[in-house]
Amino acid sequence: MKAGIKVFAPATVANVAVGFDILGFALERPGDELIARFSDAPGLRITKITGDHGKLPYDVEKNTAGFAALRLLEHLGESGIGIELEIHKKMPFGSGLGSSAASAAAAVVAVNELLKNPLEKRELLPFAVLGEQVADGAYHADNVAPSLIGGMVLIRNNQELDVHRLYTPQGLFATVVYPHVEILTKDARGVLSPTVTLQQSIEQSGNLAGLIVGLFTSDLELIRRSLKDVIIEPQRARLIPRFYEVKEAALEAGALGCSISGAGPSIFALSANAAIAEEVGEAMRRVFADAGIPNDLFVSPINQEGAIKL
């Protein structure tokens, strides 16, 4: 078997309470791993998938990683070259942690590395977004962009992929608890009203702006006041068992803010340091445990690297 390129792409928290479809940040873990290697047979093939419990297709046109890699190869004029992909899923499906985005990001980085990096990392973003679109039907980068380039990311315009990294204060830590209940992105979008009131728009805009200013100035109290979603969270909270109890536990344990990660059911919190983040995580888990709901806990600084070659 020929030597390959192995890439890790991290899980992500999208929306970050106040930035629906326009904010996201990367975690240190969990994430997906993907291996790309040259093959004697022409064309792109997926030869192995692990950790998916048989759910993912091997057809490259129907697989997020395969589709992203294929569009990249076409762009580079290399669609006839023989490449094999191995996909190793190491994060849960339907968790609100950007599983499909991580696979797509890993795929484009691995193929680009295999071809000696003809494109810069940021130039890979359109192809990774196209890959994730296969999974959820939406063209948005709030998971893909941070998984690919790392950090806290603002997408000013999704169609134009006008993407910007935001400064994050030293010591800022994320806590994510994934309860073992499944919420599909399409279902979570289905509960959303297409309209908001003027007052909601004003309040959410103020909170989004406040969060961004708080990040750049390391004003933790401003971040605390700003991490309040008045539009999406109230509509999706009922899909997640014990959501408001978990949120209250996180805030009482010292979190700056707490809300739904992406489409859920994972719930994230941001804290001023690792010690608080750990305490917040235990408090959040305890609520789910008391309700008999199995769950996983991830505590992580903001991952500033994104997808990396291993």
C-alpha positions as CSV (number, residue, x, y, z in Angstrom):
1,M,0.0,0.0,0.0
2,K,1.3,3.4,-0.9
3,A,2.1,6.0,1.8
4,G,-0.6,8.5,2.4
5,I,-1.2,11.9,3.9
6,K,-3.2,11.9,7.2
7,V,-5.1,15.0,8.2
8,F,-7.1,15.8,11.4
9,A,-10.0,18.3,11.2
10,P,-11.6,19.4,14.4
11,A,-15.2,19.6,15.6
12,T,-16.7,23.1,15.7
13,V,-19.4,25.1,17.6
14,A,-21.5,27.0,15.2
15,N,-23.7,30.1,15.8
16,V,-22.0,30.8,19.2
17,A,-25.4,31.9,20.6
18,V,-25.8,35.2,18.8
19,G,-24.4,34.6,15.3
20,F,-26.8,32.2,13.5
21,D,-25.0,30.9,10.4
22,I,-22.3,33.5,10.7
23,L,-20.2,32.6,13.7
24,G,-18.3,29.5,14.7
25,F,-15.2,28.3,16.5
26,A,-13.0,25.2,16.4
27,L,-12.4,22.8,19.3
28,E,-9.2,20.8,20.0
29,R,-11.2,17.6,20.0
30,P,-13.1,15.6,18.9
31,G,-12.6,15.6,15.2
32,D,-12.2,13.4,12.1
33,E,-9.2,11.9,10.5
34,L,-8.7,11.3,6.8
35,I,-6.0,9.6,4.8
36,A,-5.4,10.4,1.1
37,R,-3.0,8.4,-1.1
38,F,-2.2,8.0,-4.7
39,S,-3.6,5.0,-6.6
40,D,-2.7,3.3,-9.8
41,A,-6.4,3.3,-10.8
42,P,-7.6,6.6,-12.3
43,G,-10.1,8.8,-10.5
44,L,-11.1,9.4,-6.9
45,R,-12.3,6.6,-4.8
46,I,-13.3,6.1,-1.1
47,T,-11.8,2.8,0.0
48,K,-12.5,2.7,3.7
49,I,-14.8,4.3,6.2
50,T,-14.7,3.6,9.9
51,G,-16.7,4.9,12.9
52,D,-19.8,5.6,10.9
53,H,-21.8,2.5,11.8
54,G,-22.4,1.9,8.1
55,K,-24.2,5.2,7.6
56,L,-21.9,6.9,5.1
57,P,-21.9,6.3,1.3
58,Y,-18.8,5.3,-0.6
59,D,-20.1,7.1,-3.7
60,V,-17.9,10.2,-3.9
61,E,-20.7,12.3,-5.3
62,K,-22.8,11.5,-2.2
63,N,-20.1,11.7,0.5
64,T,-19.2,15.1,2.0
65,A,-15.5,14.3,1.9
66,G,-15.6,12.7,-1.5
67,F,-17.6,15.5,-3.1
68,A,-15.3,18.2,-1.6
69,A,-12.2,16.4,-2.8
70,L,-13.6,15.8,-6.3
71,R,-14.6,19.5,-6.8
72,L,-11.1,20.5,-5.7
73,L,-9.5,18.1,-8.1
74,E,-11.7,19.4,-10.9
75,H,-10.7,22.9,-10.1
76,L,-7.1,21.9,-10.3
77,G,-7.5,20.0,-13.6
78,E,-6.5,16.8,-11.8
79,S,-9.8,14.9,-11.8
80,G,-8.3,12.0,-13.7
81,I,-5.5,11.4,-11.2
82,G,-5.8,8.2,-9.1
83,I,-6.5,9.0,-5.4
84,E,-7.9,6.9,-2.6
85,L,-9.5,8.3,0.5
86,E,-9.9,6.6,3.9
87,I,-12.4,8.4,6.3
88,H,-12.1,7.7,10.0
89,K,-15.1,9.3,11.8
90,K,-14.1,10.0,15.4
91,M,-17.1,12.2,16.4
92,P,-20.8,11.6,16.6
93,F,-23.3,12.3,13.8
94,G,-26.2,14.7,14.4
95,S,-24.4,16.1,17.4
96,G,-24.3,19.8,16.5
97,L,-20.5,19.6,16.4
98,G,-20.0,19.9,12.6
99,S,-19.3,16.2,11.8
100,S,-19.8,16.6,8.0
101,A,-17.9,19.9,8.0
102,A,-14.8,18.2,9.6
103,S,-14.8,15.4,7.0
104,A,-15.0,17.9,4.2
105,A,-12.3,20.1,5.6
106,A,-10.0,17.1,6.2
107,A,-10.5,15.9,2.7
108,V,-9.5,19.1,0.9
109,V,-6.5,19.6,3.1
110,A,-5.4,16.0,2.6
111,V,-5.7,16.1,-1.2
112,N,-4.1,19.5,-1.4
113,E,-1.2,18.2,0.7
114,L,-0.9,15.1,-1.5
115,L,-0.6,17.4,-4.6
116,K,2.1,19.5,-2.9
117,N,-0.1,22.3,-1.8
118,P,-1.1,24.1,-5.0
119,L,-3.6,26.2,-3.0
120,E,-3.4,28.1,0.3
121,K,-5.6,26.8,3.1
122,R,-8.1,29.6,2.8
123,E,-8.5,28.9,-0.9
124,L,-9.8,25.4,-0.1
125,L,-12.8,26.8,1.7
126,P,-15.3,26.9,-1.3
127,F,-14.7,23.2,-2.0
128,A,-15.1,22.2,1.6
129,V,-18.4,24.2,1.8
130,L,-19.7,22.4,-1.3
131,G,-18.9,19.1,0.4
132,E,-20.8,19.9,3.6
133,Q,-23.7,21.1,1.4
134,V,-24.2,17.5,0.4
135,A,-25.0,16.6,4.0
136,D,-27.4,19.4,5.0
137,G,-28.3,21.1,1.7
138,A,-27.3,24.6,3.0
139,Y,-24.3,26.6,1.7
140,H,-22.9,28.0,4.8
141,A,-19.4,28.1,6.4
142,D,-20.0,28.5,10.1
143,N,-18.7,25.0,10.7
144,V,-16.5,24.4,7.7
145,A,-14.5,27.7,8.0
146,P,-13.3,27.2,11.7
147,S,-12.7,23.5,11.1
148,L,-10.5,24.4,8.2
149,I,-8.6,27.5,9.3
150,G,-9.2,27.4,13.1
151,G,-10.1,30.1,15.6
152,M,-13.3,32.0,16.1
153,V,-14.6,32.9,12.7
154,L,-17.1,35.5,11.4
155,I,-18.7,34.9,8.0
156,R,-19.9,38.3,6.9
157,N,-21.5,36.8,3.8
158,N,-21.9,33.0,3.2
159,Q,-22.5,33.2,-0.6
160,E,-19.4,35.3,-1.1
161,L,-17.5,33.3,1.7
162,D,-16.4,36.7,3.1
163,V,-14.7,35.0,6.1
164,H,-12.7,36.7,9.0
165,R,-10.9,35.3,12.0
166,L,-11.7,37.1,15.3
167,Y,-9.3,37.6,18.1
168,T,-10.0,35.5,21.2
169,P,-8.8,36.4,24.7
170,Q,-6.0,34.4,26.3
171,G,-7.4,31.6,28.4
172,L,-10.9,31.5,26.9
173,F,-12.1,27.9,27.2
174,A,-15.1,26.1,25.7
175,T,-17.1,23.4,27.4
176,V,-19.3,21.2,25.2
177,V,-21.6,18.4,26.5
178,Y,-23.1,16.1,23.9
179,P,-26.3,14.3,25.2
180,H,-26.9,11.0,23.3
181,V,-30.1,12.2,21.6
182,E,-30.2,12.8,17.9
183,I,-31.4,16.0,16.2
184,L,-30.9,16.3,12.5
185,T,-30.0,19.7,11.1
186,K,-32.9,19.7,8.7
187,D,-35.3,19.1,11.6
188,A,-33.7,21.8,13.7
189,R,-34.1,24.2,10.8
190,G,-37.7,23.1,10.3
191,V,-38.8,24.5,13.7
192,L,-37.4,28.0,13.0
193,S,-39.8,30.9,12.1
194,P,-38.8,32.7,8.9
195,T,-39.6,36.1,10.6
196,V,-38.2,38.0,13.6
197,T,-39.5,41.1,15.2
198,L,-37.8,44.5,15.0
199,Q,-37.1,44.3,18.7
200,Q,-35.5,40.9,18.4
201,S,-33.3,42.1,15.6
202,I,-32.1,45.1,17.6
203,E,-31.4,43.1,20.7
204,Q,-29.6,40.3,18.8
205,S,-27.5,42.8,16.7
206,G,-26.4,44.5,19.9
207,N,-25.4,41.2,21.5
208,L,-23.5,40.1,18.4
209,A,-21.6,43.4,18.2
210,G,-21.0,43.3,22.0
211,L,-19.5,39.8,21.7
212,I,-17.2,40.8,18.9
213,V,-16.0,43.9,20.8
214,G,-15.6,41.8,24.0
215,L,-13.5,39.3,22.2
216,F,-11.2,41.9,20.7
217,T,-10.8,43.9,24.0
218,S,-10.7,40.8,26.2
219,D,-13.7,42.3,28.1
220,L,-15.1,39.1,29.8
221,E,-18.0,41.0,31.4
222,L,-19.0,42.3,28.0
223,I,-18.8,38.8,26.6
224,R,-20.9,37.6,29.5
225,R,-23.6,40.2,28.8
226,S,-23.6,39.5,25.1
227,L,-23.8,35.7,24.9
228,K,-27.6,35.8,24.9
229,D,-29.6,34.4,21.9
230,V,-33.1,35.9,21.7
231,I,-34.0,34.4,18.3
232,I,-32.9,30.9,17.7
233,E,-32.3,29.4,21.2
234,P,-35.9,29.9,22.3
235,Q,-37.2,28.1,19.3
236,R,-34.8,25.1,19.4
237,A,-34.6,24.6,23.2
238,R,-37.6,22.3,23.3
239,L,-35.8,19.8,21.1
240,I,-33.1,19.2,23.7
241,P,-34.1,17.5,27.0
242,R,-33.4,19.5,30.1
243,F,-31.8,22.3,28.1
244,Y,-32.7,25.2,30.4
245,E,-31.6,23.2,33.5
246,V,-28.2,22.5,31.9
247,K,-27.9,26.1,30.9
248,E,-28.7,27.3,34.5
249,A,-26.2,24.8,35.9
250,A,-23.4,26.1,33.6
251,L,-24.1,29.7,34.5
252,E,-24.2,29.0,38.2
253,A,-20.9,27.2,37.9
254,G,-19.3,30.4,36.5
255,A,-19.7,30.2,32.7
256,L,-19.7,33.4,30.7
257,G,-22.5,32.1,28.6
258,C,-24.2,28.9,27.5
259,S,-26.3,28.0,24.5
260,I,-26.9,25.4,21.8
261,S,-24.0,24.2,19.6
262,G,-25.1,24.5,16.0
263,A,-28.4,22.7,15.5
264,G,-27.9,20.7,18.8
265,P,-28.3,18.6,20.8
266,S,-24.8,19.5,22.0
267,I,-24.7,22.5,24.4
268,F,-21.7,24.7,24.7
269,A,-20.4,27.2,27.3
270,L,-17.6,29.6,27.3
271,S,-15.5,30.3,30.4
272,A,-12.6,32.5,31.5
273,N,-10.2,29.7,32.1
274,A,-9.7,25.9,32.1
275,A,-10.5,25.4,35.7
276,I,-13.9,27.1,35.4
277,A,-14.6,25.3,32.2
278,E,-14.0,21.9,33.9
279,E,-16.4,22.8,36.7
280,V,-19.0,24.0,34.2
281,G,-18.7,20.7,32.4
282,E,-19.3,18.6,35.5
283,A,-22.3,20.7,36.4
284,M,-23.8,20.4,32.9
285,R,-23.2,16.6,32.8
286,R,-24.8,16.1,36.2
287,V,-28.1,17.4,34.9
288,F,-28.1,14.9,32.1
289,A,-26.9,12.1,34.3
290,D,-29.6,12.8,36.8
291,A,-32.1,12.5,34.0
292,G,-30.6,9.2,32.8
293,I,-29.3,10.7,29.6
294,P,-25.8,9.4,28.5
295,N,-23.5,12.2,27.5
296,D,-20.0,13.1,26.5
297,L,-17.9,16.0,27.8
298,F,-15.3,18.0,25.8
299,V,-13.3,20.8,27.4
300,S,-11.1,22.7,25.0
301,P,-9.3,26.0,24.4
302,I,-10.3,27.7,21.1
303,N,-8.4,25.6,18.5
304,Q,-6.3,28.2,16.5
305,E,-4.9,25.7,13.9
306,G,-8.0,24.1,12.3
307,A,-7.3,21.1,10.0
308,I,-3.7,19.9,10.2
309,K,-1.5,17.3,8.7
310,L,-0.6,14.6,11.3
